[in-house]
Amino acid sequence: MAGVTIANLEKLLGGPRDNALLRFSLGNEYLKAGDTAQAVAHLCDAVRRDPAYSAAWKLLGRALAGSGRREDALAAYREGIRVAEAKGDKQAAKEMTVFARRIEKEL
């Protein structure tokens, strides 16, 4: 199923609907499929296109942590917390704070 979804989403790349949400969706599907490298690439693009996209920062942190890049994951979570707090997205900030603390303990 994920392969079909990924293929359908990839058809939209480079077109008028190629935006942060598309990149987030692709990153999410690649993460579900276990391809953290592709997930990280698309999620980085999502936050580049929309730096205030707190859900993308949270998923980017998870993808980076899943690929063993703990320090990068921590940086993504910290930026995501800042963005979420600025938007008043308290739940996302709270979740990322928990994930960031876990990584800080591991480092």
N, CA, C and O atoms as a MOPAC input file, in Angstrom:
PM7 MOZYME 1SCF
protein

 N      0.82400 1    -1.20900 1     0.00000 1
 C      0.00000 1     0.00000 1     0.00000 1
 C      0.85900 1     1.26000 1     0.00000 1
 O      0.59400 1     2.19400 1    -0.75700 1
 N      1.89100 1     1.28800 1     0.85100 1
 C      2.73200 1     2.48600 1     0.93000 1
 C      3.39900 1     2.77600 1    -0.40700 1
 O      3.55700 1     3.93700 1    -0.78200 1
 N      3.79400 1     1.72200 1    -1.13200 1
 C      4.43400 1     1.91800 1    -2.42900 1
 C      3.54200 1     2.65900 1    -3.40000 1
 O      4.00000 1     3.52500 1    -4.14500 1
 N      2.25500 1     2.31100 1    -3.38900 1
 C      1.28500 1     2.97600 1    -4.26800 1
 C      1.12800 1     4.42500 1    -3.84700 1
 O      1.12300 1     5.32200 1    -4.69000 1
 N      0.99900 1     4.66100 1    -2.54300 1
 C      0.85200 1     6.01900 1    -2.03400 1
 C      2.07600 1     6.85600 1    -2.37200 1
 O      1.94500 1     7.98800 1    -2.83700 1
 N      3.25600 1     6.31400 1    -2.14400 1
 C      4.48900 1     7.04000 1    -2.44700 1
 C      4.54500 1     7.36200 1    -3.93200 1
 O      4.86700 1     8.48800 1    -4.31000 1
 N      4.23700 1     6.38500 1    -4.77400 1
 C      4.27600 1     6.61500 1    -6.22500 1
 C      3.29500 1     7.70400 1    -6.62200 1
 O      3.61900 1     8.55400 1    -7.45100 1
 N      2.09900 1     7.69100 1    -6.04100 1
 C      1.10000 1     8.71700 1    -6.36000 1
 C      1.54800 1    10.09400 1    -5.90000 1
 O      1.36400 1    11.08000 1    -6.61300 1
 N      2.13200 1    10.16400 1    -4.72000 1
 C      2.61500 1    11.45400 1    -4.21000 1
 C      3.79100 1    11.95900 1    -5.03800 1
 O      3.89100 1    13.15500 1    -5.30900 1
 N      4.68200 1    11.05400 1    -5.44000 1
 C      5.84800 1    11.47100 1    -6.21800 1
 C      5.46500 1    12.03600 1    -7.58000 1
 O      6.20500 1    12.83700 1    -8.15100 1
 N      4.31600 1    11.62700 1    -8.10200 1
 C      3.85200 1    12.17600 1    -9.38200 1
 C      3.57100 1    13.67500 1    -9.28100 1
 O      3.57900 1    14.38300 1   -10.28800 1
 N      3.32300 1    14.14800 1    -8.06800 1
 C      3.00300 1    15.56000 1    -7.84900 1
 C      4.25100 1    16.43400 1    -7.68000 1
 O      4.15600 1    17.66100 1    -7.70900 1
 N      5.41700 1    15.80700 1    -7.50500 1
 C      6.65400 1    16.57100 1    -7.31200 1
 C      6.94100 1    17.43400 1    -8.53700 1
 O      6.78700 1    17.00100 1    -9.67900 1
 N      7.36000 1    18.65800 1    -8.26700 1
 C      7.71700 1    19.57000 1    -9.35100 1
 C      6.53400 1    20.26900 1    -9.98400 1
 O      6.71100 1    21.11600 1   -10.85900 1
 N      5.33600 1    19.92800 1    -9.55800 1
 C      4.13800 1    20.54600 1   -10.11700 1
 C      3.61400 1    21.66200 1    -9.22600 1
 O      4.26000 1    22.05300 1    -8.25400 1
 N      2.44400 1    22.16600 1    -9.56500 1
 C      1.88200 1    23.28400 1    -8.78900 1
 C      1.49200 1    22.90200 1    -7.36000 1
 O      1.34600 1    23.77600 1    -6.50500 1
 N      1.32400 1    21.60900 1    -7.09700 1
 C      0.95300 1    21.17000 1    -5.74800 1
 C      2.16300 1    20.68700 1    -4.95000 1
 O      2.00100 1    20.07000 1    -3.89700 1
 N      3.36300 1    20.95700 1    -5.43500 1
 C      4.58700 1    20.58600 1    -4.72200 1
 C      4.83100 1    21.64300 1    -3.65300 1
 O      5.36000 1    22.71900 1    -3.93000 1
 N      4.43500 1    21.31400 1    -2.43100 1
 C      4.54500 1    22.26900 1    -1.33700 1
 C      4.96200 1    21.54400 1    -0.06000 1
 O      5.28300 1    20.35500 1    -0.08700 1
 N      4.95400 1    22.26200 1     1.04400 1
 C      5.38300 1    21.67900 1     2.31300 1
 C      4.51100 1    20.48700 1     2.71300 1
 O      5.02600 1    19.50200 1     3.24100 1
 N      3.21100 1    20.56200 1     2.47400 1
 C      2.32800 1    19.45800 1     2.83300 1
 C      2.64500 1    18.20500 1     2.02000 1
 O      2.65700 1    17.10100 1     2.56400 1
 N      2.90200 1    18.36800 1     0.72800 1
 C      3.27600 1    17.21800 1    -0.10200 1
 C      4.56800 1    16.60100 1     0.40600 1
 O      4.66900 1    15.38000 1     0.53000 1
 N      5.55900 1    17.43800 1     0.70100 1
 C      6.83900 1    16.92500 1     1.19200 1
 C      6.68100 1    16.24500 1     2.55300 1
 O      7.31500 1    15.22300 1     2.81600 1
 N      5.84000 1    16.80900 1     3.41200 1
 C      5.54700 1    16.19900 1     4.70500 1
 C      4.91900 1    14.82500 1     4.49900 1
 O      5.31400 1    13.85000 1     5.13800 1
 N      3.94100 1    14.75700 1     3.60600 1
 C      3.24500 1    13.50000 1     3.33400 1
 C      4.19800 1    12.44400 1     2.79900 1
 O      4.14400 1    11.28300 1     3.20700 1
 N      5.06700 1    12.84800 1     1.89000 1
 C      6.06500 1    11.91000 1     1.35400 1
 C      7.02500 1    11.45200 1     2.44900 1
 O      7.34900 1    10.26900 1     2.54500 1
 N      7.47000 1    12.38700 1     3.26200 1
 C      8.35700 1    12.03400 1     4.36500 1
 C      7.70300 1    11.04300 1     5.30700 1
 O      8.34000 1    10.09000 1     5.75600 1
 N      6.44400 1    11.26300 1     5.60500 1
 C      5.69700 1    10.37200 1     6.48800 1
 C      5.58100 1     8.97800 1     5.87900 1
 O      5.78600 1     7.98100 1     6.57200 1
 N      5.25700 1     8.90100 1     4.59700 1
 C      5.11400 1     7.59700 1     3.92900 1
 C      6.45600 1     6.86100 1     3.85800 1
 O      6.51800 1     5.65300 1     4.08300 1
 N      7.52600 1     7.59700 1     3.54500 1
 C      8.84000 1     6.95300 1     3.51600 1
 C      9.24300 1     6.46500 1     4.90600 1
 O      9.85400 1     5.40500 1     5.03900 1
 N      8.90700 1     7.22800 1     5.92900 1
 C      9.23400 1     6.80700 1     7.29100 1
 C      8.47200 1     5.52800 1     7.63900 1
 O      9.04000 1     4.60800 1     8.22900 1
 N      7.19600 1     5.46700 1     7.27900 1
 C      6.39900 1     4.25800 1     7.51100 1
 C      6.99300 1     3.06400 1     6.76500 1
 O      6.94600 1     1.93400 1     7.25100 1
 N      7.55100 1     3.32200 1     5.58200 1
 C      8.13600 1     2.25200 1     4.76300 1
 C      9.54000 1     1.86600 1     5.23000 1
 O     10.12200 1     0.91200 1     4.71300 1
 N     10.09100 1     2.60600 1     6.21100 1
 C     11.41100 1     2.28800 1     6.74500 1
 C     12.57300 1     2.91400 1     6.00000 1
 O     13.72800 1     2.56700 1     6.24800 1
 N     12.28300 1     3.83800 1     5.08700 1
 C     13.34200 1     4.51500 1     4.33000 1
 C     13.60400 1     5.87400 1     4.97300 1
 O     13.08100 1     6.90000 1     4.53700 1
 N     14.43900 1     5.85300 1     6.03400 1
 C     14.66100 1     7.09400 1     6.78200 1
 C     15.41100 1     8.14200 1     5.96900 1
 O     15.19500 1     9.33900 1     6.16200 1
 N     16.28100 1     7.71700 1     5.06900 1
 C     17.04000 1     8.68600 1     4.26200 1
 C     16.09900 1     9.51500 1     3.39000 1
 O     16.21400 1    10.74000 1     3.33700 1
 N     15.17200 1     8.84700 1     2.70900 1
 C     14.21200 1     9.57500 1     1.87300 1
 C     13.26800 1    10.40300 1     2.74400 1
 O     12.89900 1    11.52000 1     2.38000 1
 N     12.88100 1     9.85000 1     3.89300 1
 C     12.00500 1    10.58700 1     4.81000 1
 C     12.67400 1    11.88600 1     5.24100 1
 O     12.05600 1    12.95000 1     5.20300 1
 N     13.93800 1    11.79800 1     5.64900 1
 C     14.67100 1    12.98700 1     6.09800 1
 C     14.77200 1    14.01000 1     4.97500 1
 O     14.58700 1    15.20500 1     5.20400 1
 N     15.06400 1    13.55100 1     3.77300 1
 C     15.20700 1    14.48000 1     2.63400 1
 C     13.91700 1    15.25300 1     2.39400 1
 O     13.94900 1    16.47300 1     2.22900 1
 N     12.78700 1    14.56100 1     2.37300 1
 C     11.51200 1    15.24000 1     2.10600 1
 C     11.07800 1    16.11200 1     3.27800 1
 O     10.50700 1    17.18300 1     3.07300 1
 N     11.34000 1    15.67000 1     4.49200 1
 C     10.96100 1    16.47100 1     5.65900 1
 C     11.83000 1    17.72000 1     5.78500 1
 O     11.34500 1    18.77200 1     6.20100 1
 N     13.10200 1    17.61100 1     5.43000 1
 C     13.96000 1    18.80300 1     5.40100 1
 C     13.41800 1    19.80600 1     4.39200 1
 O     13.41000 1    21.01200 1     4.64300 1
 N     12.96800 1    19.30100 1     3.25500 1
 C     12.40000 1    20.17500 1     2.24300 1
 C     11.09500 1    20.80500 1     2.74500 1
 O     10.81900 1    21.97000 1     2.46200 1
 N     10.29700 1    20.03300 1     3.48800 1
 C      9.03900 1    20.56700 1     4.03300 1
 C      9.30100 1    21.74800 1     4.95900 1
 O      8.63500 1    22.77700 1     4.84700 1
 N     10.26800 1    21.61600 1     5.87700 1
 C     10.52900 1    22.71600 1     6.81500 1
 C     11.27200 1    23.86700 1     6.14500 1
 O     11.21100 1    25.00300 1     6.61400 1
 N     11.97100 1    23.57700 1     5.05100 1
 C     12.59500 1    24.66700 1     4.28300 1
 C     11.50800 1    25.49800 1     3.60400 1
 O     11.58800 1    26.72600 1     3.56000 1
 N     10.49500 1    24.81700 1     3.07700 1
 C      9.40200 1    25.49900 1     2.39100 1
 C      8.47500 1    26.21900 1     3.36500 1
 O      7.92300 1    27.26900 1     3.03400 1
 N      8.30000 1    25.66200 1     4.56400 1
 C      7.43800 1    26.27100 1     5.58000 1
 C      8.09800 1    26.08500 1     6.94500 1
 O      7.82700 1    25.10500 1     7.63900 1
 N      8.95800 1    27.01900 1     7.32800 1
 C      9.68700 1    26.89800 1     8.59300 1
 C      8.78500 1    26.89000 1     9.83500 1
 O      9.24200 1    26.54000 1    10.92300 1
 N      7.51500 1    27.26900 1     9.68500 1
 C      6.59600 1    27.29200 1    10.82800 1
 C      5.73100 1    26.03800 1    10.91000 1
 O      4.74200 1    26.02100 1    11.64300 1
 N      6.08500 1    24.99400 1    10.17500 1
 C      5.30600 1    23.74700 1    10.11000 1
 C      5.75800 1    22.83200 1    11.24400 1
 O      6.64300 1    21.99700 1    11.05500 1
 N      5.15700 1    22.98600 1    12.41900 1
 C      5.62200 1    22.26700 1    13.60600 1
 C      5.49100 1    20.75000 1    13.47400 1
 O      6.33900 1    20.02200 1    13.98900 1
 N      4.46300 1    20.25900 1    12.80400 1
 C      4.31700 1    18.81100 1    12.62800 1
 C      5.47300 1    18.24800 1    11.79500 1
 O      5.93300 1    17.13200 1    12.03500 1
 N      5.92800 1    19.01900 1    10.82800 1
 C      7.05600 1    18.57300 1    10.00100 1
 C      8.34000 1    18.53700 1    10.81800 1
 O      9.15800 1    17.63300 1    10.64700 1
 N      8.52400 1    19.51100 1    11.70400 1
 C      9.71000 1    19.49500 1    12.57500 1
 C      9.68100 1    18.26500 1    13.47400 1
 O     10.70900 1    17.62200 1    13.68600 1
 N      8.50000 1    17.93500 1    14.00400 1
 C      8.38300 1    16.78100 1    14.89000 1
 C      8.71200 1    15.48800 1    14.14700 1
 O      9.44900 1    14.64600 1    14.66000 1
 N      8.17100 1    15.33100 1    12.95000 1
 C      8.42600 1    14.12300 1    12.16800 1
 C      9.88100 1    14.06900 1    11.70200 1
 O     10.47600 1    12.99300 1    11.63800 1
 N     10.45100 1    15.23000 1    11.37800 1
 C     11.86300 1    15.28100 1    11.00000 1
 C     12.72600 1    14.80600 1    12.16000 1
 O     13.66200 1    14.03100 1    11.96200 1
 N     12.42200 1    15.25900 1    13.35500 1
 C     13.16000 1    14.80100 1    14.53300 1
 C     13.08300 1    13.29300 1    14.68500 1
 O     14.08700 1    12.64200 1    14.97600 1
 N     11.89000 1    12.73200 1    14.48800 1
 C     11.71800 1    11.28300 1    14.60200 1
 C     12.51700 1    10.55000 1    13.52800 1
 O     13.15800 1     9.53700 1    13.80900 1
 N     12.47800 1    11.06300 1    12.30100 1
 C     13.21100 1    10.42400 1    11.19900 1
 C     14.72100 1    10.47900 1    11.45000 1
 O     15.42600 1     9.49500 1    11.22400 1
 N     15.20900 1    11.61800 1    11.91200 1
 C     16.63300 1    11.75700 1    12.19800 1
 C     17.05300 1    10.82900 1    13.33700 1
 O     18.10100 1    10.18800 1    13.26100 1
 N     16.24800 1    10.75900 1    14.37700 1
 C     16.55500 1     9.86600 1    15.49500 1
 C     16.55500 1     8.41400 1    15.01700 1
 O     17.40200 1     7.62100 1    15.42800 1
 N     15.61100 1     8.07400 1    14.15700 1
 C     15.51600 1     6.72100 1    13.63100 1
 C     16.68400 1     6.32700 1    12.75200 1
 O     16.97200 1     5.14400 1    12.57300 1
 N     17.35500 1     7.32900 1    12.20300 1
 C     18.51600 1     7.03900 1    11.35900 1
 C     19.82400 1     7.16400 1    12.14200 1
 O     20.90900 1     7.13000 1    11.56300 1
 N     19.70700 1     7.30800 1    13.46700 1
 C     20.88700 1     7.36000 1    14.31700 1
 C     21.53400 1     8.73000 1    14.42700 1
 O     22.59700 1     8.87300 1    15.03100 1
 N     20.90100 1     9.73000 1    13.84900 1
 C     21.45500 1    11.09200 1    13.88400 1
 C     20.85300 1    11.85800 1    15.06500 1
 O     20.07600 1    12.79600 1    14.88200 1
 N     21.22600 1    11.44200 1    16.27600 1
 C     20.61400 1    11.98100 1    17.48100 1
 C     20.83300 1    13.48100 1    17.67400 1
 O     19.91000 1    14.19000 1    18.07500 1
 N     22.03200 1    13.97000 1    17.39500 1
 C     22.27900 1    15.40300 1    17.58700 1
 C     21.46200 1    16.23700 1    16.60400 1
 O     20.94600 1    17.29600 1    16.96000 1
 N     21.34600 1    15.75500 1    15.36500 1
 C     20.52000 1    16.44900 1    14.37700 1
 C     19.04800 1    16.38600 1    14.78000 1
 O     18.30600 1    17.35300 1    14.60800 1
 N     18.63700 1    15.24200 1    15.31600 1
 C     17.25400 1    15.09400 1    15.78100 1
 C     16.97100 1    16.07800 1    16.90800 1
 O     15.91500 1    16.71000 1    16.93800 1
 N     17.91000 1    16.20600 1    17.82600 1
 C     17.75100 1    17.13800 1    18.93600 1
 C     17.61800 1    18.56800 1    18.42100 1
 O     16.78200 1    19.33000 1    18.90600 1
 N     18.43900 1    18.93100 1    17.44000 1
 C     18.35000 1    20.27700 1    16.85200 1
 C     16.99400 1    20.49000 1    16.19100 1
 O     16.40800 1    21.56600 1    16.31100 1
 N     16.49000 1    19.46800 1    15.48900 1
 C     15.17100 1    19.57500 1    14.83400 1
 C     14.07400 1    19.73400 1    15.88000 1
 O     13.17500 1    20.55900 1    15.72200 1
 N     14.14800 1    18.94600 1    16.94200 1
 C     13.14200 1    19.06300 1    18.00000 1
 C     13.19400 1    20.44600 1    18.65400 1
 O     12.15300 1    21.04600 1    18.92000 1
 N     14.37800 1    20.94200 1    18.90700 1
 C     14.49700 1    22.26900 1    19.54800 1
 C     13.90000 1    23.36000 1    18.66400 1
 O     13.21000 1    24.25400 1    19.15300 1
 N     14.16700 1    23.28200 1    17.36100 1
 C     13.58400 1    24.27100 1    16.44600 1
 C     12.07000 1    24.08200 1    16.38500 1
 O     11.31500 1    25.05400 1    16.35600 1
 N     11.64000 1    22.82900 1    16.36800 1
 C     10.20600 1    22.54300 1    16.35100 1
 C      9.49800 1    23.06100 1    17.59100 1
 O      8.38300 1    23.57400 1    17.50600 1
 N     10.13700 1    22.92900 1    18.72800 1
 C      9.56800 1    23.45000 1    19.98100 1
 C      9.42600 1    24.96300 1    19.88900 1
 O      8.39100 1    25.52100 1    20.25500 1
 N     10.47100 1    25.62200 1    19.39900 1
 C     10.43400 1    27.08300 1    19.26100 1
 C      9.28700 1    27.50600 1    18.34600 1
 O      8.53500 1    28.42700 1    18.66500 1
 N      9.16200 1    26.83100 1    17.21200 1
 C      8.12300 1    27.14000 1    16.22800 1
 C      6.73400 1    26.87600 1    16.81700 1
 O      5.82900 1    27.70000 1    16.69000 1
 N      6.58200 1    25.72300 1    17.45700 1
 C      5.28000 1    25.36000 1    18.02100 1
 C      4.84900 1    26.34000 1    19.11400 1
 O      3.68700 1    26.74200 1    19.17900 1
 N      5.79600 1    26.71500 1    19.96500 1
 C      5.46400 1    27.66700 1    21.03300 1
 C      5.08400 1    29.02400 1    20.45400 1
 O      4.17600 1    29.68100 1    20.96200 1
 N      5.76500 1    29.44500 1    19.40500 1
 C      5.46000 1    30.72900 1    18.77100 1
 C      4.05800 1    30.72800 1    18.15800 1
 O      3.39400 1    31.76300 1    18.10700 1
 N      3.61500 1    29.55800 1    17.69500 1
 C      2.28700 1    29.43300 1    17.08700 1
 C      1.19500 1    29.12300 1    18.10600 1
 O      0.00900 1    29.15900 1    17.78100 1
 N      1.59800 1    28.81900 1    19.33400 1
 C      0.63300 1    28.43700 1    20.34900 1
 C      0.21100 1    26.97700 1    20.24000 1
 O     -0.82200 1    26.58500 1    20.78200 1
 N      1.00700 1    26.17600 1    19.54300 1
 C      0.72800 1    24.75100 1    19.36400 1
 C      1.33800 1    24.00600 1    20.55500 1
 O      2.39800 1    23.38900 1    20.45300 1
 N      0.63600 1    24.08600 1    21.67700 1
 C      1.18300 1    23.58200 1    22.93600 1
 C      1.39900 1    22.07000 1    22.94500 1
 O      2.38800 1    21.59000 1    23.49900 1
 N      0.48200 1    21.31600 1    22.33800 1
 C      0.61000 1    19.86000 1    22.34900 1
 C      1.86400 1    19.41400 1    21.59800 1
 O      2.61400 1    18.56800 1    22.08500 1
 N      2.09000 1    19.98000 1    20.41600 1
 C      3.27800 1    19.61600 1    19.63200 1
 C      4.54600 1    19.98700 1    20.39100 1
 O      5.50300 1    19.21300 1    20.41500 1
 N      4.56000 1    21.16400 1    21.01100 1
 C      5.73100 1    21.59200 1    21.77900 1
 C      5.99100 1    20.63200 1    22.93600 1
 O      7.13800 1    20.29100 1    23.22300 1
 N      4.92600 1    20.20400 1    23.59300 1
 C      5.04700 1    19.29400 1    24.72600 1
 C      5.63100 1    17.94900 1    24.27800 1
 O      6.53800 1    17.41000 1    24.91200 1
 N      5.09100 1    17.41800 1    23.17100 1
 C      5.57700 1    16.13100 1    22.67000 1
 C      7.05100 1    16.21400 1    22.27900 1
 O      7.83900 1    15.33300 1    22.62100 1
 N      7.41900 1    17.27200 1    21.56500 1
 C      8.81400 1    17.40600 1    21.13700 1
 C      9.74100 1    17.61000 1    22.31900 1
 O     10.89000 1    17.17000 1    22.28300 1
 N      9.26600 1    18.26600 1    23.36400 1
 C     10.07300 1    18.45300 1    24.56900 1
 C     10.39400 1    17.09800 1    25.20200 1
 O     11.52000 1    16.86800 1    25.64300 1
 N      9.41300 1    16.21100 1    25.24600 1
 C      9.62300 1    14.86600 1    25.79900 1
 C     10.65900 1    14.12400 1    24.95700 1
 O     11.58500 1    13.52300 1    25.50000 1
 N     10.50500 1    14.16500 1    23.62000 1
 C     11.44400 1    13.46800 1    22.73300 1
 C     12.85300 1    14.05200 1    22.86300 1
 O     13.83700 1    13.31300 1    22.88500 1
 N     12.94300 1    15.37400 1    22.94900 1
 C     14.24100 1    16.03600 1    23.07300 1
 C     14.92100 1    15.63800 1    24.37600 1
 O     16.12700 1    15.39200 1    24.39200 1
 N     14.17300 1    15.57200 1    25.45900 1
 C     14.75700 1    15.19200 1    26.76200 1
 C     15.30700 1    13.77400 1    26.71500 1
 O     16.36200 1    13.49400 1    27.28200 1
 N     14.58900 1    12.87600 1    26.03600 1
 C     15.08300 1    11.49800 1    25.91300 1
 C     16.42400 1    11.46300 1    25.20400 1
 O     17.33900 1    10.75000 1    25.61600 1
 N     16.53300 1    12.23600 1    24.14200 1
 C     17.78800 1    12.26800 1    23.38500 1
 C     18.89200 1    12.89300 1    24.22200 1
 O     20.02500 1    12.41000 1    24.21600 1
 N     18.57200 1    13.96600 1    24.94400 1
 C     19.58300 1    14.61500 1    25.79200 1
 C     20.12900 1    13.62400 1    26.82800 1
 O     21.32400 1    13.64500 1    27.12400 1
 N     19.28500 1    12.77400 1    27.37100 1
 C     19.73200 1    11.77600 1    28.34500 1
 C     20.65200 1    10.73800 1    27.68700 1
 O     21.60600 1    10.25900 1    28.29900 1
 N     20.34100 1    10.40000 1    26.41500 1
 C     21.17100 1     9.42100 1    25.69500 1
 C     22.54000 1     9.99200 1    25.32900 1
 O     23.53800 1     9.27300 1    25.30400 1
 N     22.57000 1    11.29000 1    25.04600 1
 C     23.83400 1    11.93200 1    24.67400 1
 C     24.57500 1    12.24700 1    25.94300 1
 O     25.67600 1    12.79500 1    25.89500 1

